Structure formats: C-alpha cells, structure tokens
Amino acid sequence: MAAFCDKLDLDGQASRFDRTQCAMGQLLEDNSTAPSPALEPLGQWGWLTRWPDETAAAAWADIARNERWPCSLEIVAAYRSVAAIPTGETTHGQWSELHAALKVSIDRFADFGAGREKHDHERQVIEVPVVYDGPDLLYVADALGLEPRQVVALHSSAVYQVFAVGFLPGFPYAGYLPEALAGLPRRASPRARVPAGSVAIAGRQTGIYPCESPGGWHILGHTPLTICDLERGFFRFRPTDRIRFVPIFEGTSSPVE
C-alpha cells in the first residue's frame, strides 16, 4: 500500500477517493516476481487481482471490461492491480460465481509475452497537444543536463500508459518517462496555484492538472484540451489509456474535446 501511495505523490491533497484507491491498490514494487496473478477478496463483494506489471494489468482490464459476468461489474485498474467491483445488489451465489469466472478469465490470460505486445499495439493512442512554455522547463533541463529542446523531444517521444486517475478528478498518472527525464523529485516548495491544463513531471511519471489547484510537480507546458468537466460528467482519460504528447505552438489550437 505504501508503494502505491508514494507513486500517487498526492502533494498532501489526498481526498477520500484517493485514499480508497490507495487502500484498494496495495501495490508493491516487488510483486513483479509473483509467479501468477493473485486474486483476493476486496471489501464485502469485490475481488482484487494483482499482476506482474502494469502492462499485464492494463491488458487484462481491457479484456475484463468486455466480458460477460454473473453480475453487473465495474473494472478499476490502478498500476499493477485491477479491482472487480459489483455495482448492484449481489447475492452470495453470484459472489461465488464471480470468483469462479474471474479465475477462468485470469487462467485464459496466460500469455504475458507476445499477447501483451499485440494488445498494446492495437490500443488507440490519445494525442495531447502541448505548448511547452512551462515555468519549470529551464530548471528541468538544467537539472538533468539537457537543453530545453531535448526535454521537449524526450517528453513527446514516448507513448505513456495511464496507470491511475486521482488526487484531482481526472488527473492522469501516466508513465513511464524516458530514463533521461526520470528521477526528479517534486519541487521543494509546491505552488499554491497550478493552472488547469498544466503538463508536469515528477519521479518517473507525467500528468496533467485538470483544474487549478496546488501542486508540486515540475510544469513543462500546458494543453488546451479540457481534461475534466464535472458538471457534464466528462473525463478524458481512464486507467489503461495510452497517450502521446504532441508539441504545438501557442495559438495554433483552441480548447477542444
């Protein structure tokens, strides 16, 4: 659980939802050595599956969302875990049936090699336009021994997986950064106000602030995309999505959905 909380890096702003996600995940860095996915009870009716790595968890979550289950089910992926949570009233019989069905599905998902690579290749990549004009761009470049243009090139060169959504509604925790960009801790003094749409990095991850809030990540730029609209129930990203940042010039794109 501690590893999961550290990865979220909540800037001291953890909400009740975040803490629930943290407890649900209980993700340990060393469980990559587990011989097979684990399955254990979660709360009164749910089940939690643990996977060797984030790619396997995302691949199985996408499959699970399209399977037929004994009851109405919500699939929630977070890093190396996937929760299967009944969304309505559930009987003991359905709970037992769900356990059996989950085991069958997990057993079918036996190929952690070529199958995962094929799954990743087929998943759509969401492009996120970014104006790289952030207040921390020069600092990040200097701290990592790079030129600002190299920071931009590296950050926009990777395809990132959304591992979790939290701390703010719609905030995507995505990774992992190219090695040359990874390792910076959060700012020593978090900002009281980070503008909505700010694209930032910390540790091995990158994220996008969906609304104005305090924050301690290093801001590389901003996107004109709307990340979250609570009034309309709009959330651009969900765990297991794949995203790529595309550099743009200021004024070349207006907020779009």
Backbone hydrogen bonds in HBPLUS format (Angstrom, degrees):
<---DONOR---> <-ACCEPTOR-->    atom                        ^
c    i                          cat <-CA-CA->   ^        H-A-AA   ^      H-
h    n   atom  resd res      DA  || num        DHA   H-A  angle D-A-AA Bond
n    s   type  num  typ     dist DA aas  dist angle  dist       angle   num
A0005-CYS N   A0001-MET O   3.03 MM   4  6.36 162.7  2.06 154.7 159.1     1
A0006-ASP N   A0002-ALA O   2.92 MM   4  6.14 157.9  1.96 151.3 157.3     2
A0007-LYS N   A0003-ALA O   3.01 MM   4  6.25 153.2  2.08 145.9 152.8     3
A0008-LEU N   A0004-PHE O   3.06 MM   4  6.38 152.4  2.14 149.7 156.8     4
A0009-ASP N   A0005-CYS O   3.20 MM   4  6.52 147.4  2.31 145.2 153.2     5
A0013-GLN N   A0010-LEU O   2.88 MM   3  5.59 168.8  1.89 126.1 130.0     6
A0019-ARG N   A0015-SER O   3.04 MM   4  6.35 161.7  2.08 153.2 157.1     7
A0020-THR N   A0016-ARG O   3.00 MM   4  6.22 149.0  2.10 144.6 153.3     8
A0021-GLN N   A0017-PHE O   2.88 MM   4  6.18 161.4  1.91 153.7 158.6     9
A0022-CYS N   A0018-ASP O   2.78 MM   4  6.05 153.9  1.85 148.2 156.4    10
A0023-ALA N   A0019-ARG O   2.93 MM   4  6.13 160.0  1.97 144.1 148.6    11
A0024-MET N   A0020-THR O   2.83 MM   4  6.03 154.8  1.90 149.4 157.3    12
A0025-GLY N   A0021-GLN O   2.83 MM   4  6.00 152.7  1.91 148.5 155.4    13
A0026-GLN N   A0022-CYS O   3.28 MM   4  6.44 172.8  2.29 158.4 156.2    14
A0031-ASN N   A0028-LEU O   3.18 MM   3  5.59 170.6  2.19 116.1 118.2    15
A0033-THR N   A0030-ASP O   3.39 MM   3  6.32 171.8  2.40 121.1 122.3    16
A0034-ALA N   A0031-ASN O   3.07 MM   3  5.25 165.9  2.09 108.3 112.0    17
A0038-ALA N   A0050-ARG O   3.06 MM  12  4.99 134.8  2.28 124.5 136.3    18
A0050-ARG N   A0038-ALA O   2.86 MM  12  4.99 151.6  1.94 136.6 143.3    19
A0040-GLU N   A0048-LEU O   2.94 MM   8  5.33 155.3  2.01 145.8 153.9    20
A0048-LEU N   A0040-GLU O   2.75 MM   8  5.33 165.3  1.77 164.2 169.4    21
A0042-LEU N   A0046-GLY O   2.79 MM   4  4.64 157.3  1.84 122.7 118.0    22
A0046-GLY N   A0042-LEU O   2.97 MM   4  4.64 123.9  2.30 164.6 155.6    23
A0047-TRP N   A0084-ALA O   2.96 MM  37  5.21 156.5  2.02 143.5 151.2    24
A0084-ALA N   A0047-TRP O   2.81 MM  37  5.21 169.7  1.82 163.2 165.3    25
A0049-THR N   A0082-VAL O   2.83 MM  33  5.22 171.9  1.84 153.3 156.1    26
A0082-VAL N   A0049-THR O   2.92 MM  33  5.22 155.9  1.98 146.1 151.8    27
A0051-TRP N   A0080-ARG O   2.84 MM  29  5.26 156.2  1.90 166.7 169.3    28
A0057-ALA N   A0053-ASP O   3.19 MM   4  6.46 162.8  2.22 149.2 154.2    29
A0058-ALA N   A0054-GLU O   2.95 MM   4  6.12 161.6  1.98 148.7 153.3    30
A0059-ALA N   A0055-THR O   2.97 MM   4  6.13 160.3  2.01 148.4 154.0    31
A0060-TRP N   A0056-ALA O   2.97 MM   4  6.17 170.0  1.98 156.0 158.1    32
A0061-ALA N   A0057-ALA O   2.94 MM   4  6.05 155.9  2.00 146.1 153.6    33
A0062-ASP N   A0058-ALA O   3.06 MM   4  6.26 159.0  2.11 149.8 153.8    34
A0063-ILE N   A0059-ALA O   3.20 MM   4  6.49 154.9  2.27 144.3 151.1    35
A0064-ALA N   A0060-TRP O   2.76 MM   4  5.96 162.8  1.79 155.5 160.7    36
A0065-ARG N   A0061-ALA O   3.00 MM   4  6.16 148.0  2.10 147.6 154.6    37
A0066-ASN N   A0063-ILE O   3.05 MM   3  5.52 148.7  2.15 110.8 119.9    38
A0067-GLU N   A0064-ALA O   3.23 MM   3  5.17 165.5  2.25 103.6 108.0    39
A0087-THR N   A0072-SER O   3.05 MM  15  5.72 155.3  2.11 128.8 134.7    40
A0074-GLU N   A0085-ILE O   2.81 MM  11  5.09 162.9  1.84 138.4 144.2    41
A0085-ILE N   A0074-GLU O   2.89 MM  11  5.09 171.0  1.89 152.7 154.3    42
A0076-VAL N   A0083-ALA O   2.91 MM   7  5.05 164.5  1.94 146.5 151.8    43
A0083-ALA N   A0076-VAL O   2.77 MM   7  5.05 167.2  1.79 147.5 147.6    44
A0078-ALA N   A0081-SER O   2.90 MM   3  5.41 163.0  1.93 161.3 158.9    45
A0081-SER N   A0078-ALA O   3.00 MM   3  5.41 166.2  2.02 131.3 135.4    46
A0079-TYR N   A0163-PHE O   2.92 MM  84  4.69 154.3  1.99 122.4 129.3    47
A0095-TRP N   A0091-THR O   2.96 MM   4  6.22 155.4  2.02 149.2 156.5    48
A0096-SER N   A0092-HIS O   3.00 MM   4  6.25 156.9  2.06 147.4 152.5    49
A0097-GLU N   A0093-GLY O   2.91 MM   4  6.17 156.4  1.97 146.1 153.4    50
A0098-LEU N   A0094-GLN O   2.71 MM   4  5.90 153.7  1.78 148.8 156.3    51
A0099-HIS N   A0095-TRP O   3.01 MM   4  6.25 156.4  2.07 144.0 149.8    52
A0100-ALA N   A0096-SER O   3.07 MM   4  6.38 161.1  2.11 148.8 153.0    53
A0101-ALA N   A0097-GLU O   2.84 MM   4  6.08 159.4  1.88 150.6 157.0    54
A0102-LEU N   A0098-LEU O   2.81 MM   4  5.97 158.0  1.86 154.2 159.7    55
A0103-LYS N   A0099-HIS O   3.09 MM   4  6.30 159.0  2.13 147.0 152.3    56
A0104-VAL N   A0100-ALA O   3.05 MM   4  6.35 154.7  2.12 146.7 153.3    57
A0105-SER N   A0101-ALA O   2.96 MM   4  6.21 161.8  1.99 149.5 154.2    58
A0106-ILE N   A0102-LEU O   2.85 MM   4  6.05 162.9  1.88 154.9 159.6    59
A0107-ASP N   A0103-LYS O   2.91 MM   4  6.03 157.5  1.96 145.6 152.0    60
A0108-ARG N   A0104-VAL O   2.98 MM   4  6.24 148.1  2.08 145.5 154.0    61
A0109-PHE N   A0105-SER O   3.11 MM   4  6.36 139.5  2.28 138.9 149.8    62
A0109-PHE N   A0106-ILE O   3.07 MM   3  5.03 124.1  2.39  93.0 107.8    63
A0110-ALA N   A0108-ARG O   2.83 MM   2  5.40 136.0  2.03 103.4  90.2    64
A0116-ARG N   A0113-GLY O   3.13 MM   3  5.65 123.9  2.46 110.2 121.9    65
A0117-GLU N   A0113-GLY O   3.27 MM   4  6.62 161.5  2.30 151.7 157.1    66
A0118-LYS N   A0114-ALA O   2.91 MM   4  6.11 157.9  1.96 152.0 157.7    67
A0119-HIS N   A0115-GLY O   2.94 MM   4  6.14 154.3  2.01 143.1 150.7    68
A0120-ASP N   A0116-ARG O   2.87 MM   4  6.14 163.6  1.90 156.2 159.2    69
A0121-HIS N   A0117-GLU O   2.97 MM   4  6.14 158.7  2.02 145.6 151.7    70
A0122-GLU N   A0118-LYS O   3.06 MM   4  6.23 147.2  2.17 146.7 154.4    71
A0123-ARG N   A0119-HIS O   3.18 MM   4  6.34 132.7  2.41 144.7 156.3    72
A0123-ARG N   A0120-ASP O   3.30 MM   3  5.33 138.4  2.49  97.1 108.0    73
A0126-ILE N   A0242-ARG O   2.78 MM 116  6.08 174.1  1.78 152.1 150.5    74
A0244-ARG N   A0126-ILE O   2.92 MM 118  6.20 151.4  2.00 151.2 151.8    75
A0128-VAL N   A0244-ARG O   2.78 MM 116  6.02 161.8  1.81 160.7 163.6    76
A0246-VAL N   A0128-VAL O   2.83 MM 118  5.78 163.3  1.86 135.1 138.3    77
A0130-VAL N   A0246-VAL O   2.79 MM 116  5.79 153.6  1.86 147.6 146.7    78
A0248-ILE N   A0130-VAL O   2.80 MM 118  5.64 149.6  1.90 145.2 143.5    79
A0131-VAL N   A0222-HIS O   2.81 MM  91  5.39 169.4  1.82 164.5 162.4    80
A0133-ASP N   A0131-VAL O   2.94 MM   2  5.73 128.5  2.21 109.3  93.8    81
A0222-HIS N   A0131-VAL O   2.94 MM  91  5.39 149.9  2.03 140.0 147.7    82
A0134-GLY N   A0220-LEU O   2.87 MM  86  4.21 153.7  1.93 114.4 106.7    83
A0137-LEU N   A0134-GLY O   3.31 MM   3  5.46 169.9  2.32 110.6 113.4    84
A0136-ASP N   A0219-ILE O   3.07 MM  83  5.17 147.3  2.18 154.5 157.3    85
A0140-VAL N   A0136-ASP O   2.86 MM   4  6.00 169.0  1.87 159.8 162.5    86
A0141-ALA N   A0137-LEU O   3.02 MM   4  6.20 163.4  2.05 148.9 153.5    87
A0142-ASP N   A0138-LEU O   2.94 MM   4  6.14 164.5  1.97 150.8 155.0    88
A0143-ALA N   A0139-TYR O   2.81 MM   4  5.97 164.4  1.84 156.6 161.2    89
A0144-LEU N   A0140-VAL O   3.03 MM   4  6.11 144.9  2.15 146.3 154.4    90
A0146-LEU N   A0141-ALA O   2.76 MM   5  4.67 171.0  1.77 148.5 147.7    91
A0145-GLY N   A0142-ASP O   3.25 MM   3  5.11 158.4  2.30  98.8 105.3    92
A0150-GLN N   A0147-GLU O   2.85 MM   3  5.13 128.7  2.11 105.9 120.6    93
A0151-VAL N   A0147-GLU O   3.08 MM   4  6.52 149.7  2.17 153.2 162.4    94
A0152-VAL N   A0148-PRO O   3.04 MM   4  6.39 162.2  2.07 152.9 156.7    95
A0153-ALA N   A0149-ARG O   2.92 MM   4  6.08 160.2  1.96 141.0 147.0    96
A0154-LEU N   A0150-GLN O   2.84 MM   4  5.97 162.5  1.87 149.2 153.7    97
A0155-HIS N   A0151-VAL O   2.88 MM   4  6.00 170.2  1.89 153.8 157.1    98
A0156-SER N   A0152-VAL O   3.00 MM   4  6.06 155.0  2.06 149.1 155.3    99
A0157-SER N   A0154-LEU O   3.13 MM   3  5.10 158.5  2.18 102.9 109.5   100
A0160-TYR N   A0243-ILE O   2.78 MM  83  5.21 163.1  1.81 163.2 161.3   101
A0243-ILE N   A0160-TYR O   2.78 MM  83  5.21 156.4  1.83 146.9 155.2   102
A0161-GLN N   A0175-GLY O   2.95 MM  14  5.61 166.0  1.97 160.3 155.9   103
A0175-GLY N   A0161-GLN O   3.09 MM  14  5.61 149.2  2.19 140.9 147.7   104
A0162-VAL N   A0241-ASP O   2.78 MM  79  5.28 164.6  1.80 158.3 160.3   105
A0240-THR N   A0162-VAL O   2.79 MM  78  5.24 171.0  1.80 157.0 155.5   106
A0163-PHE N   A0173-TYR O   2.74 MM  10  5.68 151.4  1.82 162.7 168.7   107
A0173-TYR N   A0164-ALA O   2.85 MM   9  5.32 177.1  1.85 163.5 162.6   108
A0166-GLY N   A0171-PHE O   3.05 MM   5  5.45 146.3  2.17 147.2 150.9   109
A0168-LEU N   A0166-GLY O   2.64 MM   2  5.26 145.9  1.75 106.4  94.3   110
A0171-PHE N   A0168-LEU O   3.03 MM   3  5.37 172.3  2.03 135.6 135.2   111
A0174-ALA N   A0206-THR O   2.94 MM  32  5.30 161.8  1.98 167.7 170.2   112
A0206-THR N   A0174-ALA O   2.84 MM  32  5.30 160.7  1.87 148.1 154.2   113
A0177-LEU N   A0204-ARG O   2.78 MM  27  5.21 161.3  1.81 139.3 144.9   114
A0181-LEU N   A0178-PRO O   2.84 MM   3  5.51 154.3  1.90 123.1 131.2   115
A0182-ALA N   A0179-GLU O   3.20 MM   3  5.12 147.7  2.31  99.6 109.0   116
A0183-GLY N   A0203-GLY O   2.88 MM  20  4.50 154.6  1.94 113.6 121.6   117
A0203-GLY N   A0184-LEU O   2.65 MM  19  5.06 169.1  1.66 161.0 158.0   118
A0187-ARG N   A0216-GLY O   2.77 MM  29  5.15 170.5  1.78 159.9 158.5   119
A0191-ARG N   A0215-GLY O   2.83 MM  24  5.45 141.5  1.98 163.6 154.3   120
A0215-GLY N   A0191-ARG O   3.06 MM  24  5.45 157.4  2.11 145.3 150.1   121
A0194-VAL N   A0213-SER O   2.62 MM  19  5.29 141.6  1.76 139.9 151.2   122
A0213-SER N   A0194-VAL O   3.12 MM  19  5.29 148.8  2.22 135.7 144.4   123
A0198-SER N   A0195-PRO O   3.27 MM   3  5.84 149.1  2.37 137.5 136.3   124
A0197-GLY N   A0209-TYR O   2.63 MM  12  5.28 160.2  1.67 167.2 167.7   125
A0223-THR N   A0197-GLY O   2.89 MM  26  5.12 153.0  1.97 133.9 141.4   126
A0209-TYR N   A0198-SER O   2.92 MM  11  5.28 157.6  1.97 150.8 155.4   127
A0199-VAL N   A0221-GLY O   2.81 MM  22  5.26 170.5  1.82 132.0 135.2   128
A0220-LEU N   A0199-VAL O   2.82 MM  21  5.82 154.6  1.88 155.5 163.8   129
A0221-GLY N   A0199-VAL O   3.40 MM  22  5.26 153.9  2.48 142.3 143.5   130
A0200-ALA N   A0207-GLY O   2.96 MM   7  5.50 165.9  1.98 152.3 157.0   131
A0207-GLY N   A0200-ALA O   2.93 MM   7  5.50 156.7  1.98 148.3 152.9   132
A0201-ILE N   A0218-HIS O   2.88 MM  17  5.26 145.3  2.01 135.7 144.8   133
A0218-HIS N   A0201-ILE O   2.93 MM  17  5.26 160.9  1.97 161.4 155.0   134
A0202-ALA N   A0205-GLN O   3.04 MM   3  5.62 157.2  2.10 151.7 154.2   135
A0205-GLN N   A0202-ALA O   2.97 MM   3  5.62 159.3  2.01 144.7 143.7   136
A0236-ARG N   A0227-ILE O   3.00 MM   9  5.26 171.9  2.00 157.3 154.6   137
A0229-ASP N   A0234-PHE O   2.84 MM   5  4.91 160.5  1.88 140.9 144.2   138
A0233-GLY N   A0229-ASP O   2.93 MM   4  5.91 113.1  2.39 138.3 156.6   139
A0234-PHE N   A0229-ASP O   2.89 MM   5  4.91 159.6  1.93 145.7 143.6   140
A0233-GLY N   A0230-LEU O   3.13 MM   3  4.73 143.9  2.27  90.3 101.1   141
A0241-ASP N   A0238-ARG O   3.07 MM   3  5.88 159.8  2.11 147.2 150.2   142
A0252-THR N   A0249-PHE O   3.10 MM   3  5.70 158.4  2.15 141.9 140.9   143
